[in-house]
Structures are given as structure tokens and as C-alpha cells.
Amino acid sequence: MSNPTAAELYDVIENTWPSANRTTVGPFIIREGQGGGSRVSAATGPAGEADLPLAEDAMRALGQPCQFMIRDGEADFDTILAGKGYRIKDPVTLYAAPIDRIATHRPPPVTTFEVWPALAIQADIWAEGGIGPARLAVMERADCQKTTILGRLDDTPAGTAYVGICNGIAMFHALEVAQRFRRQGLAAHMIRAMAFWARENGATHFALVVTEANVGANALYASLGFDVVGHYHYRILPEYTVTKKPTALDLPMVNPLPEATQKYFDICQEKLGMIPNVLQAYAFDIDKLNAFTGMYNDIMLAASGLSKLEREMIAVVVSSVNKCFYCLTAHGAAVRELSGNPILGEMLVMNWRAADLDARQTAMLEFAELITVSSAKVTERDRQALRDTGFTDRDIWDIASVAGFFNMTNRIASATDMRPNDEYHSQAR
């Protein structure tokens, strides 16, 4: 049985992972992504150079970066965009296979479950992997046969994925395994579970898209029997609003930015709709910027027994004690978004003890506050109080690291009068 063509898979992407709105502007299709990523916000052509401003104006009117999806056979349009300063972003591989090749044997009992709508624990797992509410909204609005898979290991929710069917072709998206459960075969189990579901619902083929940079995922899909059927990439115009002076100091950004930094800022603009002023502030010295982002990513995003929300809660409580305007604004917005609870975000800013917290969260924030107010007074009794609510010694290290990091950043932000981006104020209200 032959695989679907790349052109057929473009339609499957469109239907199983849809944009919020699609409009035709001249020769272009303009997609409104509402923060759901490149796949739902990139425009498609192709067209000539004279028509390009039509698409650019339409994307800017939506508050989106100027970005195009370049598919097989569109080399001339790709050349036009390159000549206009558009950078290549995220080369992608399309995979497909006959469904019978993937649905060969079912996962072990109680390893995978079909769930629709998705559970809160699945949203938590996705959030840990950077798949937030905007992408969950994409799944919700897909008008097709669809489900999610919840994966379990050691009697614990450990992974999740979404799958939809269009024209007899199933395509899965947002496959995520929690950090501590990776490399244990759960991803393969979930893929096979989705394949069985898809076959039972009439699909004859199974497909996916993945960035070329995700080497591990590409190797997994090839090992399971998926074939490469096509490629595409994006072209994005590096443009964004640069705050002229994110701090009171006269330290302008390096100009031009190194390619890697430019790409990082482009990703921020696409995903966040802005370049956080703290990054612009550090960009007067790229080595300092890289050191800051490296430490931030390790402390706030790397594998930890603390959830992303818990780490953001610590950031807000520390910043509240220190009265840091920048961090309270930025990380208060993060708490609102990750928790889905604007009231919690406000309570943590004003008085975290007014919030309805469980014993674990209360102990965590008491410890973070003590580190901030008087770290020399921390004793073994304080550490034991954390253990008594279920924290491991590694978790205690991570609580201390988050609190320590934000005590440092609070002081730099206040000392330099660093100002938060206006966009933070209205987020997740």
C-alpha cells in the first residue's frame, strides 16, 4: 500500500491541527494562530514579490510575525523570501506509514488510555513540555475524529498525545513524555495505541510531522516503520519591537545580533508575541545573555520534581518580598497562565498566605520566603518540614535554586530600573 503524498498530508495538517481563522488575501492564505505556533499561523502562497506586502500587512494586523510555510515545489517563492531577508526556521519532515505497519501489537495493559476531552493531568504534562493553553485550544477546535492518549508508567501518568483523522489518514501531534519517564519505551507504546484507535476508526495510514532538529524523535519514528514522504520549512522575517531602553542604563543591544541570538529572539517573538525586556537588557553582552538564559532554562525549565507552576509560584513569592516590579509582572502572568487561575496570580503577588494552598505548596513557599528574608536562619527543621510534605532532598535543592536565582534577578532588575513588557499586564486575565 503506497503512502499519501506530501500534498495530501498538508490537508491533514490543516484539518487535524487547524488555525483559529483562515482568510484569503490575494494569492495567499493567511492563518490566525492565536499563539498556537508556526503550524497554525504561517501563511502560504506561493506568489510573486509584488504581492508580498499584502500578506505581510495581513499578518501584522493580526499581531503575528511575518512567516510563511514553504512546501515542496516552492523553490522560487523561497528564493524571493530569502532575498527579502526572511530566515529559514524549523525545517520539518513529514512521515507516513500504512496503519497496519504501526498497529502491530497493543501496549501492555493499563499503559495507555484513550481520553476525550483531555484530563487536567494531561494538560500538566503538556505544560511541562512547553505545550500550553494556546496549543490545547488547537486540539479543541479541530473538527475531525480525534482523541488523546494518556500514557502511564509505575502507576503514574507519564505521557500524553493527541491524534485526529482526515480523509482516512490519522496524524498525531503534541506527543509528550514527562522528563523522568523518558527512554522507557512509553512514546512507542502511545504511538501504537494511537494507531490501533485510528484503524478502528477507519484510518488506513498514520502520519506525523517533526522538526529535523529533533534527532531522537526522527530516529524513533524511523525505527517504528514510518517513511519520509516530504519536507517543508518556514521563512520568518526578523522584526520585532525593541524596547529602546529596557533599563535606566545606556547599554544598547549588540547590533547586529549573532545568528543564534537572532533565532532565539525570533522564537520568543513567535511564541510570546514579544521579546522579554530582560533579554533585551542582557543583549548588550552576548556572553552575559547566554549565561543568564542558560541558568534560567536550567532552573525553570529543566527536569525537576517541582512543576513549572510551582517554580513560577516561588518566583512570584520571592519577588513579592523584594518588591521587584519586573519579576512580579512577568512571573505573575506566568502563574495566571499555568494555573488557569488569575486570582491565584494576584494573591501570590499581594499576600501568598491568602491563597488556598495545600500543605506541600505552603511548606515550599514558607521555605522560599525564609531564604529571601533571612537565609542564615534556615535550619534542619526547615528542611525536614519540606521532607514531611513529600519533597525529596533534590526538590529542596531546586526550591533553594529557584529562590536564590530570583533573589539575584530581583536585585539586578530593581537596581537598573528594568521595566516589564506592556504585554504581560493583560495576559491570562
TASULDA-V690158 format. One record per residue. N is the residue number from 1. RES is the residue in one letter. SS is DSSP state (H for helix, E for strand, - for the rest). OMEGA is omega in whole degrees, 0 to 359 (none if undefined). D_FIRST is the distance of its C-alpha to the first C-alpha in whole Angstrom. Layout:
N|RES|SS|OMEGA|D_FIRST / N|RES|SS|OMEGA|D_FIRST
This chain:
1|M|-|182|0 / 2|S|-|180|4 / 3|N|-|173|7 / 4|P|-|178|10 / 5|T|-|176|12 / 6|A|H|180|16 / 7|A|H|178|17 / 8|E|H|180|15 / 9|L|H|176|16 / 10|Y|H|178|20 / 11|D|H|179|20 / 12|V|H|176|18 / 13|I|H|183|21 / 14|E|H|185|24 / 15|N|H|181|23 / 16|T|H|179|23 / 17|W|-|192|25 / 18|P|-|171|28 / 19|S|-|179|31 / 20|A|-|178|34 / 21|N|E|176|35 / 22|R|E|175|33 / 23|T|E|177|36 / 24|T|E|177|35 / 25|V|E|185|38 / 26|G|-|181|38 / 27|P|-|186|35 / 28|F|E|165|34 / 29|I|E|180|32 / 30|I|E|181|35 / 31|R|E|174|33 / 32|E|E|187|36 / 33|G|-|182|35 / 34|Q|-|175|38 / 35|G|-|184|37 / 36|G|-|177|34 / 37|G|-|185|33 / 38|S|H|187|31 / 39|R|H|182|28 / 40|V|H|182|30 / 41|S|H|181|33 / 42|A|-|175|32 / 43|A|E|175|32 / 44|T|E|178|30 / 45|G|-|357|31 / 46|P|-|179|31 / 47|A|-|178|35 / 48|G|-|183|38 / 49|E|H|183|41 / 50|A|H|182|43 / 51|D|H|188|41 / 52|L|H|180|40 / 53|P|H|178|43 / 54|L|H|180|42 / 55|A|H|181|39 / 56|E|H|179|41 / 57|D|H|181|44 / 58|A|H|179|42 / 59|M|H|178|40 / 60|R|H|178|44 / 61|A|H|177|45 / 62|L|-|183|42 / 63|G|-|181|44 / 64|Q|-|174|41 / 65|P|-|176|40 / 66|C|-|189|39 / 67|Q|E|181|36 / 68|F|E|172|33 / 69|M|E|182|29 / 70|I|E|185|28 / 71|R|E|178|24 / 72|D|-|177|23 / 73|G|-|183|25 / 74|E|-|183|28 / 75|A|H|181|30 / 76|D|H|179|33 / 77|F|H|177|33 / 78|D|H|180|33 / 79|T|H|178|36 / 80|I|H|181|38 / 81|L|H|178|37 / 82|A|H|179|38 / 83|G|H|179|41 / 84|K|-|176|42 / 85|G|-|178|42 / 86|Y|E|181|39 / 87|R|E|174|38 / 88|I|E|180|34 / 89|K|E|170|33 / 90|D|E|170|30 / 91|P|E|189|27 / 92|V|E|175|24 / 93|T|E|174|21 / 94|L|E|179|18 / 95|Y|E|173|15 / 96|A|E|178|11 / 97|A|E|169|9 / 98|P|E|186|7 / 99|I|H|181|10 / 100|D|H|179|10 / 101|R|H|182|10 / 102|I|H|181|13 / 103|A|-|186|15 / 104|T|-|177|16 / 105|H|-|185|20 / 106|R|-|176|22 / 107|P|-|177|25 / 108|P|-|180|28 / 109|P|-|179|30 / 110|V|-|175|32 / 111|T|-|181|30 / 112|T|E|180|28 / 113|F|E|174|29 / 114|E|E|185|27 / 115|V|E|168|30 / 116|W|-|357|31 / 117|P|-|182|33 / 118|A|-|180|33 / 119|L|-|178|36 / 120|A|H|180|39 / 121|I|H|176|38 / 122|Q|H|177|34 / 123|A|H|178|36 / 124|D|H|179|38 / 125|I|H|177|36 / 126|W|H|181|34 / 127|A|H|178|38 / 128|E|H|179|38 / 129|G|-|177|35 / 130|G|-|178|36 / 131|I|-|189|34 / 132|G|-|184|37 / 133|P|H|182|38 / 134|A|H|178|36 / 135|R|H|174|33 / 136|L|H|177|33 / 137|A|H|176|34 / 138|V|H|179|31 / 139|M|H|182|29 / 140|E|H|186|32 / 141|R|H|179|31 / 142|A|-|182|28 / 143|D|-|182|27 / 144|C|-|170|24 / 145|Q|E|186|23 / 146|K|E|172|24 / 147|T|E|170|25 / 148|T|E|175|27 / 149|I|E|172|27 / 150|L|E|178|30 / 151|G|E|181|30 / 152|R|E|171|33 / 153|L|E|179|34 / 154|D|-|179|38 / 155|D|-|183|38 / 156|T|E|173|38 / 157|P|E|190|36 / 158|A|E|182|34 / 159|G|E|180|31 / 160|T|E|178|29 / 161|A|E|180|26 / 162|Y|E|180|25 / 163|V|E|177|22 / 164|G|E|182|21 / 165|I|E|176|18 / 166|C|E|177|18 / 167|N|-|177|16 / 168|G|-|180|13 / 169|I|E|175|13 / 170|A|E|177|15 / 171|M|E|178|17 / 172|F|E|182|20 / 173|H|E|169|23 / 174|A|E|174|27 / 175|L|E|183|26 / 176|E|E|175|30 / 177|V|E|179|31 / 178|A|-|190|35 / 179|Q|H|187|36 / 180|R|H|179|38 / 181|F|H|182|35 / 182|R|-|180|33 / 183|R|-|176|31 / 184|Q|-|175|31 / 185|G|-|184|28 / 186|L|H|180|28 / 187|A|H|179|25 / 188|A|H|178|23 / 189|H|H|181|24 / 190|M|H|178|24 / 191|I|H|179|20 / 192|R|H|177|19 / 193|A|H|177|21 / 194|M|H|179|20 / 195|A|H|177|16 / 196|F|H|177|18 / 197|W|H|182|20 / 198|A|H|180|17 / 199|R|H|179|15 / 200|E|H|179|18 / 201|N|-|170|18 / 202|G|-|180|15 / 203|A|-|177|13 / 204|T|-|181|9 / 205|H|E|181|9 / 206|F|E|187|12 / 207|A|E|178|14 / 208|L|E|171|18 / 209|V|E|182|20 / 210|V|E|179|23 / 211|T|E|179|26 / 212|E|-|182|26 / 213|A|-|180|29 / 214|N|-|187|28 / 215|V|H|182|27 / 216|G|H|180|27 / 217|A|H|178|24 / 218|N|H|179|22 / 219|A|H|179|23 / 220|L|H|184|22 / 221|Y|H|177|19 / 222|A|H|182|18 / 223|S|H|180|19 / 224|L|H|177|17 / 225|G|-|176|13 / 226|F|-|178|13 / 227|D|E|173|12 / 228|V|E|180|15 / 229|V|E|179|14 / 230|G|E|180|17 / 231|H|E|166|21 / 232|Y|E|174|24 / 233|H|E|178|27 / 234|Y|E|169|31 / 235|R|E|182|34 / 236|I|E|179|37 / 237|L|E|181|41 / 238|P|-|178|43 / 239|E|-|177|45 / 240|Y|-|180|47 / 241|T|-|178|50 / 242|V|-|176|52 / 243|T|-|186|55 / 244|K|-|179|58 / 245|K|-|179|60 / 246|P|-|176|58 / 247|T|-|178|61 / 248|A|-|183|65 / 249|L|-|179|65 / 250|D|-|182|65 / 251|L|-|183|61 / 252|P|-|178|59 / 253|M|-|171|55 / 254|V|-|181|55 / 255|N|-|2|54 / 256|P|-|176|51 / 257|L|-|172|49 / 258|P|-|185|47 / 259|E|H|182|44 / 260|A|H|178|43 / 261|T|H|178|45 / 262|Q|H|180|44 / 263|K|H|179|40 / 264|Y|H|178|42 / 265|F|H|178|44 / 266|D|H|180|41 / 267|I|H|177|39 / 268|C|H|181|42 / 269|Q|H|181|42 / 270|E|H|187|39 / 271|K|H|185|39 / 272|L|H|185|42 / 273|G|-|181|44 / 274|M|-|169|46 / 275|I|-|181|47 / 276|P|-|184|49 / 277|N|H|178|53 / 278|V|H|177|53 / 279|L|H|177|51 / 280|Q|H|181|53 / 281|A|H|181|56 / 282|Y|H|189|55 / 283|A|-|171|53 / 284|F|-|180|57 / 285|D|-|188|56 / 286|I|H|177|52 / 287|D|H|178|53 / 288|K|H|177|55 / 289|L|H|181|52 / 290|N|H|178|49 / 291|A|H|180|51 / 292|F|H|183|52 / 293|T|H|178|48 / 294|G|H|179|47 / 295|M|H|179|50 / 296|Y|H|183|49 / 297|N|H|179|45 / 298|D|H|185|46 / 299|I|H|189|48 / 300|M|H|187|46 / 301|L|-|184|43 / 302|A|-|180|42 / 303|A|-|182|41 / 304|S|-|172|44 / 305|G|-|174|46 / 306|L|-|176|47 / 307|S|-|176|44 / 308|K|H|179|44 / 309|L|H|180|46 / 310|E|H|179|49 / 311|R|H|177|49 / 312|E|H|177|50 / 313|M|H|177|52 / 314|I|H|181|54 / 315|A|H|182|54 / 316|V|H|181|56 / 317|V|H|176|58 / 318|V|H|182|59 / 319|S|H|177|60 / 320|S|H|177|62 / 321|V|H|184|64 / 322|N|H|180|64 / 323|K|-|180|64 / 324|C|-|184|62 / 325|F|H|183|61 / 326|Y|H|187|58 / 327|C|H|175|56 / 328|L|H|181|57 / 329|T|H|184|55 / 330|A|H|185|52 / 331|H|H|168|52 / 332|G|H|176|53 / 333|A|H|180|50 / 334|A|H|178|48 / 335|V|H|179|49 / 336|R|H|183|49 / 337|E|H|184|45 / 338|L|H|182|44 / 339|S|H|187|46 / 340|G|-|187|46 / 341|N|-|180|49 / 342|P|H|181|52 / 343|I|H|178|55 / 344|L|H|179|54 / 345|G|H|181|54 / 346|E|H|180|57 / 347|M|H|181|59 / 348|L|H|178|58 / 349|V|H|187|59 / 350|M|H|183|62 / 351|N|-|188|63 / 352|W|H|180|60 / 353|R|H|176|62 / 354|A|H|182|62 / 355|A|-|178|58 / 356|D|-|185|57 / 357|L|-|176|56 / 358|D|-|184|55 / 359|A|H|180|57 / 360|R|H|182|54 / 361|Q|H|179|54 / 362|T|H|179|58 / 363|A|H|180|59 / 364|M|H|183|56 / 365|L|H|174|58 / 366|E|H|180|61 / 367|F|H|180|61 / 368|A|H|179|59 / 369|E|H|179|62 / 370|L|H|177|65 / 371|I|H|184|63 / 372|T|H|184|64 / 373|V|H|185|67 / 374|S|H|185|69 / 375|S|H|181|66 / 376|A|H|181|69 / 377|K|H|177|70 / 378|V|-|180|67 / 379|T|-|178|67 / 380|E|H|178|66 / 381|R|H|179|66 / 382|D|H|178|64 / 383|R|H|180|61 / 384|Q|H|177|62 / 385|A|H|176|61 / 386|L|H|178|58 / 387|R|H|183|57 / 388|D|H|177|58 / 389|T|-|173|56 / 390|G|-|179|53 / 391|F|-|174|53 / 392|T|-|177|52 / 393|D|H|176|54 / 394|R|H|177|51 / 395|D|H|180|51 / 396|I|H|176|55 / 397|W|H|183|54 / 398|D|H|176|52 / 399|I|H|180|54 / 400|A|H|181|57 / 401|S|H|179|54 / 402|V|H|180|53 / 403|A|H|180|57 / 404|G|H|180|58 / 405|F|H|184|56 / 406|F|H|170|57 / 407|N|H|176|60 / 408|M|H|184|60 / 409|T|H|177|58 / 410|N|H|184|60 / 411|R|H|177|63 / 412|I|H|182|62 / 413|A|H|180|61 / 414|S|H|182|64 / 415|A|H|182|66 / 416|T|H|183|64 / 417|D|-|178|64 / 418|M|-|184|60 / 419|R|-|180|59 / 420|P|-|175|56 / 421|N|-|180|53 / 422|D|H|185|54 / 423|E|H|183|51 / 424|Y|H|189|51 / 425|H|H|185|54 / 426|S|H|185|52 / 427|Q|-|173|48 / 428|A|-|177|47 / 429|R|-|none|50
